[in-house]
Amino acid sequence: MAMLRLIMAILVLGAIGLWPRSTLLGANLTHLPAQAIARAEIALTFDDGPDPEVTPRVLDLLDAHGARATFFCIAERAIAAPELVREIVRRGHLVENHSRGHRATFPMLGLGGIRREIASAQATLAEITGHAPRFFRPPAGLRNPLLDPVLHDLGLRLVSWTRRGYDTNRSNADEVGQLLLRRLAAGDILLMHDGHSARNEKGVPVVLEVLPRVLAAARAAGLKPVTLAQAIDA
């Protein structure tokens, strides 16, 4: 009976880890704080970059709308394009920690493996940008109970999202846009991808079709896209 209870507990914890927006394994930012909501702010977040083709075009679109965003970068990709990472910062955006290599096995790692993945990325991104990341998003948002104490030790805050458009596996910009913009409201954290973006039938990364719609919708609703630090610190 004791073994059965142990097995059930492990299965429950595993299932919780597969729910990216869960707060049962520790603090998890899924919405901006009340003061940001009062200021009508939202956070646009981009994962899996930097991408030498897509990221510069995302930056240009953000500039054109006077928007600020947060980029959760994979350290190994940052090493391959350090000047692009610095350009993200130069344009007024945040570069945050999305693990060293974005391994599919991340939620199955032990304490040491999790610490190495995150700490290595932390050191790399700090060296490139001159600023240590403050926020962490695990690969695909998946985690296990060992993540929270590691983040606490490294001074990082877990961030997930309010909604996402699944733009890594959906190539239809209308579908992605509907998922992102449904009930768009102050305090929302939106997840998009400048890395690993799906492409439409013409080969255009879907994020480049969707982002202008998101920015236009935010402006029409009187919402201001800001970085996570701007939303939390102000």
Secondary structure, DSSP 8 states (H G I E B T S, - for coil): -HHHHHHHHHHHHHHHHT-TT--TTS--B-B--HHHHHTTEEEEEEEEE--TTTHHHHHHHHHHTT--EEEEE-HHHHHH-HHHHHHHHHTT-EEEE--SS--TTGGG--HHHHHHHHHHHHHHHHHHHSS---EE--GGG---TTHHHHHHHHT-EEB--SEE--TTT---HHHHHHHHHTT--TTBEEEEESSS--B-TTS-BHHHHHHHHHHHHHHHTT-EEE-HHHHHH-
